[in-house]
């Protein structure tokens, strides 16, 4: 595995907290994704008492650590369980384990683990997400949380929540991308044979009526557009390539991606701009032109809306990392 980035400090310690009824798939995501990040993360797993944990499958899972390891975590990932395993109130031993987390540590929930964070009061007044199927019961139980069930993950300060199941992969790749840049995140994605960035949100996975047989897809047009981000693409251009009416294309695109064509284009242009800011010395105005924003000011506006920083500050962060 190539050494993509120099070691300037110890690996970040990530502690995964396995709770009763844990989904085995979600439990393995942090170790598999962050563990592929060229040694930048040390991933450890614990339970609330150091004992084996019952999984949602027909086996139990042994862990190497008890809750005391949470004291040393830079990032804590709480993994999910079936809704039937979510208690009405936070068990004392889970509350005690969460209380050991340092105030400055990053906390991540995967899927239904957002219920655990909400029960602990960690999501009060914050934006969050969870599995779309659990959105309504979550809203009823935690009206103080600003729930967005349409996205794959939410990053609100030091608290990150992800949507159902495989969205844990997305949030872990986001952590790598935020900490170390797109180059390493893309490398990890290739190693794990997953897309480095998924289009849209989990709205596209919510159960919908079955489309008519033979209905055309917008996937080919999305690939076509990605090769032409520097051009002033319009909805008419996209619909024309897909050979659909404007109305049909917009509806089908939203059904497949979970975003409008315009929002998707902005998302892709921002992602391309971030990569160029990280990997090149091109001026901001040139990058704006390369990715299809009319001016550098437009790029600044959209980048700040997406990640809260200016292009110069974003570039400076990754120049310092290198």
N, C-alpha and C positions, 0 to 999 in steps of 0.2 A: 504494500500500500504506500503510495508516494507521500512524502512529507510536504503537504501543500502550504502550510503556514508555520512560521518559526514558533518555538515554544518560548514565551516570555514569562510564563508563570505556571503554577501547578495546574493539572487538569481540574476542571470544574466538577465538583462532587454532586451527582444527581442521585437522590434516594427515592426509590419507588415504593410506595406504601400499598401493600396488598391487603385488602379487606375481605371479610367473609363473603363468599359467593363470587369471587373475582372471575371475570372472563379471562381465560388463558391467553387468548389472542391479544387483548389490550394490555395485559400484564407484560408481554414480551416486546411491545412496540418501543419503549424508551431504550431498552438494552440494544435492540437491533438497529435502530436508527442512530441514536446518539453514540452507540458503540462503534459505528462505522465512520465516525467523524475524525479519523486520523489521530486518535489519542487525546483529543481535546476535552473529553468527558470521561469521568469514572462513574460507572452506573452500578449502584448497589440496591439490593431489595430487602425490605423488612416487613414485619407484621407488627401488630399492636402489642404482641407479647413474646415475639421470637419463636412462636410455635408454628407448625404447618398450618396452612390456610386451606379451607374448603373452597374448591373452585365451582364454577357453574356446570362443569362437566362431571364425569364419573371418577374423578381422582382428586387428591389433595396435592398441594404444592408446598414443598419444604423451602424455607428461606434461611439465609445465613445470619440474619441480624434481627435484633429486637428494636424497640422504638428509640433507644438511646442514640442510634446512629443518625436520627433526624436532627439532633443537636448540631451536627457537623455539615448539614446539607446546604449547598448553595442554591440548589433547585430541588423541590419536592414534587413528585408526580403521584397523584392519587388516581388509582385505576378503577374501572367501572365494574358494576355487577348488575344482574337482572333486576328490574323494578321490584320484583317480589322480595328481594333481599334488602331493599332500602327501608330502614326502620322509621317509625313515626318520629322518634326523637334520637338525637345523636347519642350513641352509647358512651358511657363514661370513659371506657378505655380508648375509644377513638378520639374523643375530645382531649384526653390527656396526651395522646400521641401528637395531635395537631398543635397542642400548646407548646411542644418542645421545639417547633420550627422557629428559627431566628426571625426577627422582625424584618430584616433586609433580604430574606431568601425569596426566590421566585417560587410561586406555587402554581401547579398545572393540574387541571382535572381533565380526564378523558371520559366522554360520554356521560353516563349517569352519575359519575363522581361529582358533578356539579351540585347534586343534591346534598352531598356531604359537606362541601364548602359552604353552601347556603345555610345548612343547619348550624354550622360553626360561626355564622355571622360574617364570613370572609367576603361575601358577595354583596353585602348591604350597600345600596347606592351605586353599585357598579353595573356595567354592561356585561352580559354573559350569554353563553349558549349551552345547549345540551342536545341530546338526540331529539329529532323532530317529533318522534312518537310520544315523547314525554313532555312536550312543551306545555300543554294545557294543565296537567297536574302540577307541573313546576310553577306555573304562573299562579295557580290557586294557593299553593303553599307558601310562595315567597313573592308576594306582590312588591316587596321593597327592592327586588332585583330587576334591572332593565334587561329582560330576556329578548334576544334576537335569534329565533329558531331557524333563520334562513341561511346562516353562514356556516362555514366549516370550523372556524375557530374565532375567538375574540381575545385580543390582548388589551387588558385594561391595567396599565401600570405593571406591577409585579405579579398580577394575577392573570393567568391564561386559562380559558375554558375551551374545550373542543366539543364538536358535535359527535354523532354516533360512530362507534367502532373505528373504522379506518381513518376517520378524521384525526385520530391520535397520531397517525403518520404525518398528516399535514401540519399539525401544531409542532411536532418534534422537528420537522424540516424547517419550519418558521424559526424555531429557536436557534438552529444552526445558522440559518441565513442572517438572523439578527445579530448573533454573536460574532460570526466569522465571515459573512458575505456569501454571495450567490455562488461563487466558484466552488467553495467547499460543500455548500448545500446541494449543488448539482452533482458533485462527485458522489456524495452519500446516496442521492437518489439513484444514480446509475448503479452503484454497488448493490443496492437493495431492489433494483428493477421496479421502481415506482416513478411516477411523474414528479418532477421537482416542484411543480405548481399546478394544482388542479383548477380548471376553469370553474367560475361560478361558486355557488354555495350548496348547502344540502337541500335547498328547495327543489333542486332537480331530481332528488331521490325520493321525495314525498310521493306516495302512491297517487297515480293519476289514471284517468281513463285510458284504456289501450288505444294507441293511435290507429288510424285506418291502415289496413294492409297496403303496403307499397308506399307509404308516406315518405317523402324525401326528407333527408337529414340535412342539417346545416353544418355538419362536421367538416365537409370538404371546403366550404366557404370560410370557415374559421382558419383552416390551414392556409388557404389562399391569402386571407387578410394578414396573417402573421408574417408572411413573406413580403408584405407591402405596407408595413406600419408607417413608413416615412411618407406615404402618399396621403392626400386629403380624402380618405374614404368616407363615403356617405352611406346612409341606409339604402338609398337607391342603388348604389354600387354593389352592396352586399346582396341585396335581393335580386339584382340582375344577374349576378354570378350564380346564385342558387336557382335561378329561373323560377322565382316565386313572385307573387304580388307583395307589395310592401307590408300589407296587413298580415298575410299568411306567414311571411318570413319572420316578422317581429314576434308573432305569437309562438311559432315553432322554436325560434331561437330561445325565447324566454323559458319555454317548457323544457328544453334540453339542457340549458346552461344555468338557469336560475337568475339570470341578469338580462337587462335589455341590451341590444347590440351596442348602443352608445356607451353604457357603463362598462361593458366588457372590453371595448376598444381602449377606453381610458386605463383600465386595469392592466391590459397588456402593454400599453405604452409606458406606463409607470414602471412596470417590471423590467422592460428593456432599458429604460433610462437608468434604473438602479444598477443594472449590470454594467453599463458603460461608465457610470460614475465610479464604480469599484475597480474596473479593469483598464481604464484608459485615462489619458490626460486631456481629452477633448474639451474645449470650452463648453460651458452650459448651453449657450445659444446653438452651437453645432449639435450637441446631443439632442436638444429640443427638435431640431430639424430632422435628425436621423430617425427619431421615433414618432414623428408626426404631430408634434405640438407646434402651433404657429409661431410662438415666440418663447424666449427663455422665461419670460414672466409667467406664461401659461404653464410651463413645466414646473416652475417654483410653486405655483398655486396648487397644482394637482399632486405634486410630491408631498407638500406640507399637509394636504388634506388626507393623504394615504398613510403617512408615517410620522407626521408632526415635526419634520425638520426641513431645512433648506438644502438644496443640492450641495452647496459648499460645505455645510456641516456634515452631511452624509458622506461626502467624499473624504473629508478630513478624518472621519472616524476610521475608515478602512485604510487610508494611507498610514495612519498611526499604527494600526494593527500589523501592517506589513513591515 
